[in-house]
Amino acid sequence: MMLRYALRTVRDRRGGFLSALLALMCAAALVTACGTLLETGLRGRIATERYAASPVVVSADQNVHRTTVKHKGNGKTKVKHKAKPVAERAWLPVTTADRLRTLEGVRAVVPELTFLAEPLSVVRSPRAGNGSGGTSSLPARAGSGDTPSYGHSWESAPLTPFALTAGRAPASSGDVVIDRGLAERTGLTTGDRLTVQSTQAPRTYRVSGIAAPRGPGELRQQTSLFFSAAEAERLAARPGQVSALGVLPATGTDTDRLKQRIEQALDGTGAQVSAGDERGQVEFLDAAGARVKLVSMGGAMGGTSLLVAVLVVVGTFALSIQQRQRELALLRTIAATSRQIRRLLGREALLVGAVAGVLGALAGLPLATWLHSRFIDMGVVPATLERTAGILPAGAALAVTLLGAWAAARISGRRIARLRPAEAMAESAVERRRPARGRIAAGLVLLIGGGVLVAVLSILHTEAASTPVTFLAVVVLATAVSLLGPLLVRAAAFLLAGVNRTAGHVGVLATANIRGNSTRMASVVTPLTLLIGMTCTVLFVQPTLGDAALAQAREGTRATWVLGAQGPGVPSAAAEAVRGTPGVTAATEVVRTTVRVGLAKYQAQGVTTAGLARTWDPGVTSGSIAAFTADARSAAISELAAGQLGLRPGSELKLHLGDGTPATLTVAAVYRRGLGFGDLTLPHDLLARHMDNPLAATVLVAGNASRGELTAALGRFPGVAVVAPETADRLQADRQQENAEVNLLAMGLVLAFTAIAVVNTLAMSVSERLKEFALLRLAGATRRQVLRMLRIETLSVLAVAAALGTGIALAVLTAFSIGMTGSAAPTVVPLVYATVVGAAAVLALVATALPGRLTLKARPVEAVTSR
């Protein structure tokens, strides 16, 4: 019986339930998209290319491990093991191959060297018949977009396998074989000369041959250049080490059994054995590392989306049930029990939730595809990590939508269902003057909880820890506003009464409507507050951090000029050439990576120490830069990292370098400009030897040499430019803006959902006022006066929401600034803030004006007599 009545109610009140359907559908789409990203991070396939012909690949362990033993009171012990990935490629001793060659089923063991090799420019040889030739620069990434380029030894060609399609194998240190994809993109052919930037100074090679993988496909995710064995070892700069070992099995050997034999032979060496799809993460380290980033991003987006969805859906159902309060009260008077009312509301919600969940889950799949492709375009996720499209996210979205709809309906209808029949009719006639005590108590609890989150945010000093707390604090405080909304609206109506009175009788009537219908107005204030608060937080978090970092870097950089590169970096030979230029007093090479102290990850920079004090001032607070430059096994550390690790000058610092190599250093100095220069500063050579790209990110140059003189000294280094420190700051700001765009895209869907909720709620709020508008018309008000009253109400509500949303964002951003920068100075761009509030105003006015005009089209007499 109740199910039949629920179906009829949904059918007859399509307008009201359509708003709830739209809100739930958007929520389901968001959860599906975020869940798909999360699943991609957990189970996404990384297909191999270079190791296609090698069923088993042996590589070094790419993780730092920590095992802790906890002794319990009953004499038992609990062993806990954790592992975290390192930032750079870990390398194997070449002697590892000797353990494998004699194993049963092994036909050959092929050593693999993978190192930086970026094509820069080409000198074309004269073609037979026309004598044409010339030198030209290749476009970025050699015309291959963002595809990375790697160098290898020709001896590792069987791992793909590669075979020559033209020319011959590299026979000397001056030869190079390029893959067919690069040759087709650039027009290179045998005999041309190609300048390659590798781990050392750029060198020009003769293209001795062109190779292609055997089979139908090309390398899609990388460019390969092959050198002679001796030249590859020189460029890799890892004597006695290899990046991987490819194991080619004998005919008829079972891969699984071979893998087991290899694992047994390498037991205790720390080497990893991969087969099948596992080989992809050995080949593409960035894809393996992106898994963690995608899991955290998908989880954060999904969690925030879910919290916002619950808040919005509860508000939508509350407004919908408020519009039906007289109908539900009538059911109570004709003997419907509280349980029956709750069951009715629950089944209506489940019907709407089921339809919305299915539609939203279907819409979420293409949304996830688009989001994944945008992350690839931004460089957040490499294309080698394939998107996983399982049914689990869609199923989870459907379940969450059903549960959320049912819970929202039960929460929103709890009071009307519990009232006695006579009380229900009385309450439906007029809005309660004061919210329920339970609602006020819950709102105060959430307000205190939001304050606690803001306080916690002010003591968090890492972006990874601060970001989720930042958005959670906004949602919690917005929820508190939702619960305390009626009281806040009444207080705001009192404050705005004087302003609205200037609009005459229409303004007085608008104030009376706001005060008398505070619950309905509060349901409109909540999504507007969330929209303004969340948008301001998203837009100003990154500038707050970026401006502080830029200010510290600017204050601490003493260099006259900065060397930068369009390619992979500035080679050490370029820095040496600059050091020899008259007037140059110091040239500091800077490389950047991340290291692990324990399992914690820290940003680190490596600097050459000669003349360091002339180019760099990190703001030393204890110890000295002189002590750092005097000892090749010393480190400088930021105040934040020193506080976290309990270190001071003279302390021992144990860490794992970028490739996982352990190192023990002595702290020589503690500095305060950690945001501008990273948490750890180490000797350049120590850090660079354990990086995939040892080229300097920048070179700081001090002295009175002119830009022209420095440019002339760099003539043989294509792509290296001389810029002023201010220009380098702008380039860094551009990179930070790219990070801000990633954050905005990640949260943009949540903001879009919130904007839809604003329009949805406002339209519902206006459409229910058909009889009210009709009575005003019958009392002598014109359509223009009614619409003007509606505009004043909307602007009043917008002013309340803007004040609350701005207050929430400002509190959260200030706490974020204190924790991350040490000062209560969040960056707020006035023009951007005005745009946010202006966009919210446009949404609000349009969402009320259109339904208002449609409602006023009905004849007043017919509207009053309609049911």
Disulfide bonds with the S-S distance in Angstrom:
none
